[in-house]
Amino acid sequence: MSGASNGARGSLQEDIIRNYRAQYNPLNPDNYRYYNYEFSEIIKQDGKDLVVIDIKPKKNSRKAILKMKVFMEEETHVIVRCDFSISDRGLRMIERKDKGLAHAIMSVVVAANMHYKDFRYSITYAPYKHKWHLNRVTRHWESYVDSK
């Protein structure tokens, strides 16, 4: 997660399968120790059974910033969808990174301050020519502006 970016490049960067080695990705083997992975349920979607896995940060884990649900086809073990949100710790980290000189000037000149409230994503994958590819990235971002 590198802050709030929009557009095609941002969507491609959020492909957690292709970028599984990313620093904060729960699918990165280096990060397994920071998360709890639990079977949640099996649901039916489009005639296929999907295994739902909940991935949550371990208590007091400073490096785990995502809460995630992974939907995997039971038969093929292919990940078809991931829903995730950024934890409060992750929001604070991104907020600190995004607050640079422009934010400092804005807060002094117009007496306003911006805070991130919630970042949620849903990523789907679809088959094309016998391979699975990124299909859609849906984002929901909430931020608050505090002005006096």
C-alpha positions in Angstrom: 0.0 0.0 0.0 1.6 3.2 -1.1 -1.1 5.8 -0.3 -4.2 6.7 -2.2 -3.7 6.6 -5.9 -6.4 6.3 -8.6 -6.5 5.2 -12.2 -5.3 2.2 -14.1 -1.8 2.2 -12.6 -3.2 2.2 -9.1 -5.5 -0.7 -9.9 -2.7 -2.7 -11.3 -0.6 -2.1 -8.2 -3.4 -3.4 -6.1 -3.4 -6.8 -7.8 -2.5 -8.8 -4.7 -1.9 -12.0 -6.7 0.6 -10.5 -9.2 2.2 -8.4 -6.5 2.1 -11.1 -3.8 5.7 -10.2 -2.7 4.7 -6.7 -1.8 5.8 -5.5 1.6 2.4 -5.5 3.4 0.6 -8.3 1.3 -0.7 -11.1 3.6 -0.1 -13.5 0.7 3.7 -12.8 0.9 5.3 -15.8 2.7 7.5 -13.3 4.7 4.3 -11.9 6.2 2.6 -15.1 7.3 3.8 -14.7 10.9 1.9 -11.3 11.2 -1.5 -12.7 10.3 -4.1 -15.2 11.4 -5.6 -17.3 8.5 -8.9 -19.0 9.3 -11.4 -21.0 7.3 -14.7 -19.1 7.3 -17.2 -20.9 5.2 -18.0 -22.4 1.8 -20.4 -20.4 -0.4 -21.9 -21.1 -3.9 -21.3 -18.5 -6.6 -22.0 -19.0 -10.3 -22.4 -22.8 -9.7 -19.0 -23.2 -8.1 -18.1 -23.8 -4.5 -15.9 -21.0 -3.1 -13.9 -21.4 0.1 -13.8 -18.2 2.1 -10.7 -17.5 4.2 -10.5 -14.7 6.7 -7.1 -13.1 7.1 -6.7 -10.8 10.1 -3.7 -9.1 11.7 -2.4 -10.8 14.8 -2.8 -8.9 18.0 0.0 -6.3 18.5 1.4 -7.0 15.0 3.0 -3.7 13.8 3.6 -5.0 10.2 0.1 -6.3 9.5 -2.1 -3.5 8.1 -4.7 -5.4 6.0 -7.9 -7.3 7.0 -8.9 -9.6 4.1 -11.4 -12.2 2.9 -10.1 -14.5 0.1 -12.6 -16.4 -2.1 -11.0 -19.4 -3.6 -12.5 -22.1 -5.9 -12.7 -25.3 -3.9 -12.0 -27.5 -6.9 -9.1 -25.6 -8.6 -7.8 -23.5 -5.6 -7.8 -20.4 -7.8 -8.4 -17.1 -6.0 -11.4 -15.5 -7.7 -11.9 -12.6 -5.4 -10.3 -10.7 -2.5 -12.1 -8.2 -0.3 -9.8 -6.2 2.0 -9.6 -3.1 4.1 -6.8 -1.3 5.7 -6.5 -1.5 9.5 -6.5 1.6 11.7 -2.7 1.2 12.1 -2.4 1.1 8.3 -4.5 4.2 7.8 -2.3 6.1 10.2 0.8 4.9 8.4 -0.6 6.0 5.0 -1.8 9.3 6.4 1.7 10.1 7.8 3.3 9.2 4.5 0.8 11.3 2.4 1.1 14.4 4.6 3.9 16.3 3.1 4.7 20.0 2.5 1.4 20.6 0.6 -0.6 19.3 3.5 1.4 21.5 6.0 0.7 24.6 3.8 -3.0 23.8 3.5 -3.4 23.2 7.2 -1.9 26.7 8.0 -3.4 28.7 5.2 -7.0 27.4 5.3 -6.9 25.9 8.8 -8.0 22.5 7.5 -6.8 19.0 8.2 -7.6 15.8 6.4 -7.9 12.4 8.0 -8.4 9.0 6.3 -11.3 7.1 7.7 -11.7 3.9 5.7 -10.1 2.3 2.6 -11.9 -0.8 1.3 -11.1 -2.7 -1.9 -12.7 -5.6 -3.8 -10.6 -7.3 -6.5 -12.0 -9.9 -8.8 -10.2 -12.3 -11.3 -11.6 -13.9 -14.4 -10.4 -16.6 -16.8 -9.2 -15.6 -20.2 -7.6 -18.0 -22.6 -7.1 -20.7 -19.9 -5.4 -18.2 -17.5 -6.8 -16.1 -14.7 -6.3 -12.3 -14.9 -7.2 -9.2 -13.0 -10.8 -8.4 -13.9 -12.0 -5.5 -11.7 -10.8 -3.4 -8.8 -13.5 -1.6 -6.8 -12.4 1.0 -4.2 -14.2 2.8 -1.4 -12.3 5.5 0.3 -13.5 7.8 3.1 -11.7 10.8 4.3 -12.7 13.7 6.5 -11.7 17.3 6.3 -11.7 19.1 9.6 -11.8 22.9 9.1 -12.3 25.7 11.5 
